[in-house]
């Protein structure tokens, strides 16, 4: 996912306290922006590997602008041949 998509997700690592209630990591992201993912500003953010393309002159490497939360490990990707 790209960073803008990630920033619409809640972060399971964030803990906030609202009033006298216990700390929580759940809530309405629209009301409490501090529980949203901060994407590449987070130590857990992992960038997807670059795309490598073979061209007549050699190999070109294209950096991707997408990544994922490393907390859950690398996402599974289906490859169709």
Secondary structure by P-SEA (a helix, b strand, c coil): ccaaaaaacccccbbbbccccccccccccccccccccccccccccccccbbbbbccccbbbbbbcccccccccbbbbbbcc
